[in-house]
């Protein structure tokens, strides 16, 4: 157990809908990272927040947005969902904002029907 | 475009064998290379390498980085069935926050 928690574990929804994925980092960690893992793309970096501020962005779709709250938990919002958004979404955390070991949560498996 | 390539993509061995997993990269402003193990759930951290030629070791697992030739290897000796997993290599560049660029992974299956 890495100490990173994610909810929900599974999510089934329909195309066009909007969902929110939640992540709580390890105690003391200020950085939160979001990744998407699909069979054909592997693990893809989406976005990095440090202490409430966006630090880096990957190939995150415009339909996706994220934020990190004052209590350091983070939410990833996915809207206008498409079948291709079905994937495993991981959150990771680390103490600082630079290159450090990232500890991954258990993931949220999203299925869009 | 930055990329990380792992080989082989899959590997089947028997318990007791030694395996070598490869990771090559083309990443602008390389800062660090990390190895993770994924067993149908969250990736778990194994090693982080930043300097060339220094071997990191943990039990039967070891890894080394060659920054000149832009690759890393992960060695597992005396493999056990519990080593069966996908092994992921990731590279972190400078000036891109905490972004990690992952390879496709090597799926290792250890047969009894």
Interface residues (C-beta under 8 A of the other chain):
Chain A: X2 X4 X31 X33 X35 X42 X43 X44 X45 X48 X50 X55 X56 X58 X90 X94 X97 X98 X99 X100 X101 X102 X103 X104 X105 X106 X107
Chain B: X31 X32 X34 X36 X41 X42 X43 X44 X45 X48 X88 X90 X92 X94 X96 X97 X98 X99 X100 X101 X102 X103 X104 X105
